Amino acid sequence: MLRKLRNLLILLILLAGSAAGGLYWWSHQPIELASPQLEIWVRPGSSLASIPGQLRAGGADVQPHLFQIEARLMGVAGHLKSGTYALEAGITLDQLLDKMFRGDVVRHTITIVEGWEFRKMRAAVDLEQRLGHNTAGMSDAQLLKLIGAQETRAEGLFFPDTYLFDVGSTDVDLYKRAYHAMQKRLAEAWKAKPAGLPYKTPYEALTMASILEKETGAAADRPLIAAVFVNRLKKGMLLQTDPTVIYGMGEAFDGNLRKRDLQTDTPYNTYTRGGLPPTPIALPGKAALAAALNPAASEALYFVARGDGTSEFSSSLAEHNRAVNTFRRHLPDPGPAKAAGDAAKPPKRQ
């Protein structure tokens, strides 16, 4: 009897060893793929039992039961991540399970550019074919409600950046990320702001940042331009900034800003209306936010483009008129007497 039990035990050990050896051998053999390179999407929330079917449907010939056994033996059974996986000829089961445990998924990018209007962001997102599209046909207000935003106007609310996303992600996911990224950046900048700025709310600071984003591409000039606009707001002066006028014109703007455009009143015409416009006019980036809430220490009230991407700043209208003559009209400096005469005339560009 004891001999029979011993023989049975030996047989069981041999069978277990054989099975273990077979599993080890199988887990280290290349998986048969339908093509040398594959991308297979594993759905979010997938159970261990459902993953092999998704892999097989995608072209990777894995054995369901052996897949589950090996995942348990490796200690990764409850930790396999969803996403799109790139498989190449020669990959083994152990390598695949390790890849899925680490979440080594294929990721794509989409870039939202600083200074874009929200309509341009929506167009870029709509064209990204690797995203799922759930906002098609929605108004901006409906989109905001869908992502849980309290605002009803979308302009300026989304942080421009390069975003990574997995296949299977949706446009709603992207809008949520960009919205919350802007909320976080704005809150951080608002918390660190110095005293004495003429903004009542973070939203007003965001509006100012959007103007700065459109006014110049020269990073060094942004804090100085912010100082000009802050100084003007404090003195009750009109901002008189062209980008707001252009934004208010919408599709009527043909690339050429005329004198009559500056005189035609819209809610965004800062030549005809005091204070900040009612909403941002673009998507401001990190540097523009920083400049809006940390303007330079300057008494400047005017600036004019030099023609090289930078600006000339002036603290008086007489100085500004001379700068306009120099950089815009290419006239010689008229001297103090002529400048005094020009001081009574509104400058062409403020």
RAKAFEN-V290877 format. One record per pair of residues at least 12 apart in sequence whose ideal C-beta (glycine too) atoms are under 8 Angstrom apart, sorted by sequence separation. I is the first residue (numbers start at 0). J is the second residue. If there is no record, write none. Layout:
I&J + I&J
This chain:
41&53 + 51&63 + 54&66 + 111&123 + 133&145 + 140&152 + 189&201 + 192&204 + 228&240 + 244&256 + 248&260 + 301&313 + 321&333 + 40&53 + 41&54 + 121&134 + 139&152 + 140&153 + 143&156 + 211&224 + 267&280 + 299&312 + 300&313 + 301&314 + 39&53 + 84&98 + 109&123 + 139&153 + 162&176 + 211&225 + 299&313 + 300&314 + 301&315 + 311&325 + 39&54 + 48&63 + 51&66 + 84&99 + 109&124 + 162&177 + 186&201 + 189&204 + 241&256 + 297&312 + 299&314 + 300&315 + 301&316 + 311&326 + 50&66 + 51&67 + 185&201 + 188&204 + 244&260 + 298&314 + 300&316 + 303&319 + 40&57 + 79&96 + 157&174 + 160&177 + 211&228 + 244&261 + 248&265 + 297&314 + 301&318 + 302&319 + 321&338 + 39&57 + 109&127 + 121&139 + 159&177 + 207&225 + 210&228 + 247&265 + 301&319 + 320&338 + 38&57 + 39&58 + 48&67 + 80&99 + 84&103 + 158&177 + 185&204 + 247&266 + 300&319 + 303&322 + 37&57 + 39&59 + 47&67 + 73&93 + 79&99 + 80&100 + 82&102 + 84&104 + 85&105 + 157&177 + 158&178 + 160&180 + 185&205 + 241&261 + 247&267 + 303&323 + 306&326 + 318&338 + 321&341 + 327&347 + 37&58 + 75&96 + 79&100 + 80&101 + 83&104 + 84&105 + 109&130 + 157&178 + 207&228 + 244&265 + 246&267 + 247&268 + 301&322 + 305&326 + 317&338 + 320&341 + 327&348 + 37&59 + 75&97 + 78&100 + 80&102 + 82&104 + 83&105 + 107&129 + 117&139 + 156&178 + 158&180 + 207&229 + 304&326 + 317&339 + 320&342 + 47&70 + 69&92 + 73&96 + 82&105 + 157&180 + 158&181 + 244&267 + 303&326 + 304&327 + 323&346 + 34&58 + 69&93 + 73&97 + 75&99 + 80&104 + 157&181 + 181&205 + 243&267 + 244&268 + 303&327 + 317&341 + 320&344 + 323&347 + 33&58 + 75&100 + 146&171 + 156&181 + 243&268 + 244&269 + 316&341 + 317&342 + 323&348 + 32&58 + 33&59 + 66&92 + 70&96 + 145&171 + 155&181 + 158&184 + 214&240 + 243&269 + 244&270 + 316&342 + 320&346 + 32&59 + 59&86 + 65&92 + 69&96 + 73&100 + 315&342 + 319&346 + 31&59 + 32&60 + 146&174 + 147&175 + 210&238 + 214&242 + 30&59 + 31&60 + 47&76 + 50&79 + 146&175 + 213&242 + 240&269 + 247&276 + 30&60 + 47&77 + 66&96 + 148&178 + 210&240 + 239&269 + 246&276 + 316&346 + 319&349 + 30&61 + 61&92 + 238&269 + 239&270 + 47&79 + 142&174 + 146&178 + 197&229 + 210&242 + 237&269 + 196&229 + 210&243 + 213&246 + 237&270 + 243&276 + 45&79 + 61&95 + 130&164 + 237&271 + 246&280 + 129&164 + 197&232 + 237&272 + 246&281 + 45&81 + 59&95 + 117&153 + 131&167 + 133&169 + 134&170 + 197&233 + 237&273 + 238&274 + 25&62 + 44&81 + 117&154 + 120&157 + 129&166 + 131&168 + 132&169 + 133&170 + 134&171 + 238&275 + 243&280 + 41&79 + 43&81 + 116&154 + 117&155 + 130&168 + 131&169 + 132&170 + 133&171 + 235&273 + 242&280 + 26&65 + 41&80 + 42&81 + 117&156 + 120&159 + 130&169 + 131&170 + 242&281 + 25&65 + 41&81 + 117&157 + 130&170 + 134&174 + 41&82 + 54&95 + 40&82 + 41&83 + 232&274 + 22&65 + 26&69 + 40&83 + 41&84 + 127&170 + 130&173 + 232&275 + 303&346 + 39&83 + 40&84 + 115&159 + 304&348 + 38&83 + 39&84 + 114&159 + 125&170 + 301&346 + 303&348 + 22&68 + 38&84 + 111&157 + 113&159 + 124&170 + 22&69 + 38&85 + 39&86 + 111&158 + 112&159 + 302&349 + 37&85 + 38&86 + 111&159 + 301&349 + 36&85 + 37&86 + 50&99 + 111&160 + 124&173 + 156&205 + 22&72 + 36&86 + 37&87 + 110&160 + 111&161 + 124&174 + 155&205 + 36&87 + 110&161 + 111&162 + 155&206 + 35&87 + 36&88 + 109&161 + 110&162 + 35&88 + 108&161 + 109&162 + 155&208 + 32&86 + 108&162 + 155&209 + 32&87 + 108&163 + 109&164 + 154&209 + 30&86 + 32&88 + 107&163 + 108&164 + 106&163 + 107&164 + 120&177 + 32&90 + 41&99 + 106&164 + 107&165 + 29&88 + 106&165 + 107&166 + 29&89 + 30&90 + 105&165 + 29&90 + 30&91 + 104&165 + 105&166 + 29&91 + 30&92 + 28&91 + 27&91 + 28&92 + 109&173 + 236&300 + 26&91 + 27&92 + 30&95 + 210&275 + 221&286 + 225&290 + 229&294 + 26&92 + 27&93 + 111&177 + 210&276 + 221&287 + 224&290 + 225&291 + 228&294 + 234&300 + 25&92 + 26&93 + 38&105 + 213&280 + 230&297 + 207&275 + 213&281 + 218&286 + 222&290 + 225&293 + 226&294 + 230&298 + 206&275 + 212&281 + 221&290 + 225&294 + 226&295 + 230&299 + 231&300 + 206&276 + 209&279 + 210&280 + 212&282 + 225&295 + 226&296 + 227&297 + 230&300 + 208&279 + 209&280 + 212&283 + 222&293 + 223&294 + 226&297 + 203&275 + 206&278 + 209&281 + 211&283 + 212&284 + 222&294 + 223&295 + 227&299 + 206&279 + 209&282 + 222&295 + 226&299 + 227&300 + 205&279 + 206&280 + 209&283 + 223&297 + 227&301 + 208&283 + 212&287 + 227&302 + 211&287 + 223&299 + 205&283 + 209&287 + 224&302 + 208&287 + 211&290 + 223&302 + 208&288 + 211&291 + 83&165 + 208&290 + 220&302 + 82&165 + 83&166 + 205&288 + 208&291 + 82&166 + 83&167 + 204&288 + 207&291 + 208&292 + 82&167 + 227&312 + 81&167 + 205&291 + 224&310 + 204&291 + 223&310 + 204&292 + 220&309 + 223&312 + 219&309 + 220&310 + 217&308 + 216&308 + 217&309 + 215&308 + 217&310 + 215&309 + 215&310 + 196&292 + 114&212 + 196&294 + 113&212 + 114&213 + 193&292 + 188&288 + 192&292 + 193&293 + 184&285 + 188&289 + 191&292 + 192&293 + 185&288 + 188&291 + 189&292 + 184&288 + 188&292 + 241&348 + 240&349 + 239&349 + 237&349 + 155&278 + 156&279 + 159&282 + 43&167 + 154&278 + 155&279 + 158&282 + 159&283 + 42&167 + 152&277 + 154&279 + 155&280 + 157&282 + 159&284 + 40&166 + 152&278 + 154&280 + 155&281 + 158&284 + 40&167 + 154&281 + 155&282 + 38&166 + 154&282 + 155&283 + 116&246 + 120&282 + 116&280 + 116&281 + 117&282 + 115&281 + 116&282 + 114&281 + 115&282 + 114&282 + 113&282 + 114&283 + 112&282 + 113&283 + 114&284 + 111&282 + 113&284 + 113&287
